């Protein structure tokens, strides 16, 4: 019986997707004990004591936050030319950086001392990361501390990261963490410092999207600072919906973001026998099958881990979600070939006119706008709520955060300096560059409203509204559990087992792995 349910950004493609599809995330993410130094689960006492002395909460609003009156839109947009967007010195010379009101906490030098440089491990090349380069420049300008990136080729990143952590190496001092695959394992392996001193007051979380707290904190401690963020969005061809005769009521609900799975099914039915489809999902990828299942799982009201720490994958919302995916294929409402779809198939199909709607991340927006007329031929919308069969319908999507952790083995002064860089990452300035310059989602709520008000980013308002709804959970053994659930879902989608049997099989694995 089911358990009760209590309680194409360039970097995303280059980093997370490539690592995951290559199986490299499993090099360490499934481990529960990775060796290494430090105390784990709370950080070393000496570091924590000194980090508190920096005073990150002092004048935090004035330091980190800003407004359109203080940091004017003309100054914000005075960024380097397209060819120099990943040139650190060009950013230091830019008015966008010079005019930013962000500053580090007073007295930080008394605590950090004479640190002159830090090494930071970056998945992939910085030529794809203009906002990261900009934040590097901002930090260096304000601190005088040089950031030396260790750009690891994606097919070597995780093995190399694993090697230095297991060897207790103190360098790099900071490194990328794929939060919803690896954070819990890093914490269990005693590899991350607790960063609680960075956000010591509850009110300091208010300016940020809810997903930041739910994903960067684990077991009541903060273990990562924000880097880049991708998340759910639904991309729509309004002209195709109208041309195909989707009922006006459902079409209106889709476009204004009030729709449910019932409206989605009405659209699917209207496309029957036409050779094109209203919808599709990916059914052959460990990463992307799981993503598309999770979106519907959350829309049905699901949650993987309850307040007691029990992880449940065969709940009623999970069954409803997987049953719907199977039902739609059986009815021919999605292509039979979805069982062969992986990473880029939905985006490619949408751009070619094969699909009228696709549930992929916001990085599709610029490509779609380059090909289609805004609003008439293309618009994004919110996720649908689960249908009448869903036990607790929501409009949730998923978020895929990547964070930056601090190596517990690094010297204390360097770890304290690394905290300053994470403080810089929390600034509205850095978050603005992530969203407006690079096109990623932002953790900052104000970025969306200010970008919409100044017409600085396409569809900023709807992207911000969806971001408030998106979810990300962190639980033990997350990567191998998701991998196993994905494999079972693929079997159900292919018709090899029933949805219930697939999820029960996955639950047996979860119970065994976690000792539940």
Helices and strands as residue ranges (DSSP letters): H 10-12, I 13-17, H 18-21, G 24-27, H 45-54, H 60-64, H 73-76, G 82-84, H 88-93, H 95-98, H 108-112, E 117-123, G 126-128, H 130-143, E 146-152, H 154-166, E 174-178, H 179-188, G 196-199, G 202-205, H 210-216, E 217-218, E 221-222, E 225-231, E 234-236, H 238-243, H 248-256, H 261-270, H 286-299, H 316-330, G 336-340, H 345-352, E 357-358, G 362-364, H 365-371, E 379-381, E 399-406, H 412-425, H 428-432, I 433-438, H 445-453, H 460-469, H 478-493, H 499-514
